[in-house]
Amino acid sequence: MTPPASVCPSCPLTFLHSLPLIMHIRTGVPLSQLLPVSLRQSAPRYIPANFIRCLSKAAPQPNVALERRKEAIRSAKPFSHFLTDNFERRHDYLRISVTERCNLRCLYCMPEEGVQLSPADHLLTTPEIVYLSTLFVSQGVTKIRLTGGEPTVRRDIVPLMNKLGLLRSSGLREMCLTTNGISLRHKLEPMLEAGLTGVNLSLDTLDEFQYQIMTRRKGFGAVMKSIDQILAMNKAGAGVKLKVNCVVMRGLNEQEITSFVELTKEKDLEVRFIEYMPFGGNKWNRGKMVTYKEMLDRIRTVYPGIHEVSGHRNDTSRTFRIPGFAGKVGFITSMTDDFCATCNRLRVTSDGNLKVCLHGNAEVSLRDMIRRGNDGKPLDDAAFSRLIEAERQKLPNRDGELKGPIATGWLPQELELLQVIGASVKNKKEKHASLEELEKLDNRPMILIGG
């Protein structure tokens, strides 16, 4: 049955009424900005244009050749030397921890006694996160992932994503989220409108009671609802890359490996098995670690047709497929087969420290540099405007345009920030420490790093 259709008030195309939503065929803006009040009341919620393929011959078709040429030009642009290390690794992927708080207490992530949370004024504000993101994107970062803690517990996570989504015009291609999924479904629709392109969802068991043991909290049902909602939206054309991350620990969940693989039979998602890694307070020991080869052997006994497929050179996982299955299986082998040679990741912690290696403890505070012109106090939008204007006064002949709290050019503070970032990137080691050294390394708990 064909759903009812209406004519868009701003163009000759039609849009379809489907479920409680209206799907506009051409534009990507919420129709609440286009429709008369009477129609808004009958259809109060909207989703972006990429949720439905165009059904009208009048719709403009993309110029594939032109888009390829644009992509080639973008790729030919010299990559920033600030984000290139001494081993010619280009860091175009930024992971930002937006909170230290979490609504779970996972065994491998947070110490049983909890962690000492930073004072609120030590954490990056939304304008500070946007400012740093803008700076990194200006240097060639094309992918940003928001992590935590649990990013969905940040009160302004959606407004933050809306602001980061504007960076697509400056070269940002992917905006992703790492989440435990408990409250994701309540915020998923506005996140998609903001430009969300990928979700990594942490889930270490498919058993509701085991879930409470491993996370020390309830919430399994809510997580599964979030997974189902993403898959349903993807069937409508949302295009969100969904990956389910499972940390495998001997004696806890290694017997569920094949059950997780079974998820990919009908569901178009990727299950990634992660080798258990040592971090501060997680009581890591080698006996708990299940190696990638051991996991793969276990899967092969049930699915002998599983085979490796090629992926992107910067992938952190080795990817496999099983004939006839809708999804994929991956392995993150940080402990037994590292991917340091192609690492393209940088991390900014929620308290504003740049961390160039997940398994290293070297950090430098970007927060303190940003706040130096504000007497060390957190910066809101108004403070940023004053700070940037003061910076511009140092360049009386410079023409510049201010977009909200974001500077478009290299002001003295920005250049100094880039130099500090560049020095940190240049000091990045060729590979992380050995397993024996990592066992003794004094590193933050995972929850205070952001993964």
Secondary structure, DSSP 8 states (H G I E B T S, - for coil): ----EEE-TTSS-EEEEETTEEE-SS--S-GGGTS-HHHHHHS-EEE-GGGS----TTS----HHHHHHHHHHHHHS---GGGB-TT--B--EEEEE--S--S---TTTS-TT------GGGS--HHHHHHHHHHHHHTT--EEEEESS-GGGSTTHHHHHHHHHGGGGGT--EEEEEE--TTHHHHHHHHHHHT--EEEEE---S-HHHHHHHHSS--HHHHHHHHHHHHHHHHTT---EEEEEEEEBTTTTGGGHHHHHHHHHHS--EEEEEE----TTS---GGGB--HHHHHHHHHHH-TT-EEE---TT-SEEEEE-TT-SSEEEEE-TTTS--GGG--EEEE-TTSEEES-TT---EEEHHHHHHGGGTT----HHHHHHHHHHHHTT-TT----EETTEESS--HHHHHHHHHHHHHHHT--SS---HHHHHH-----GGGTT-
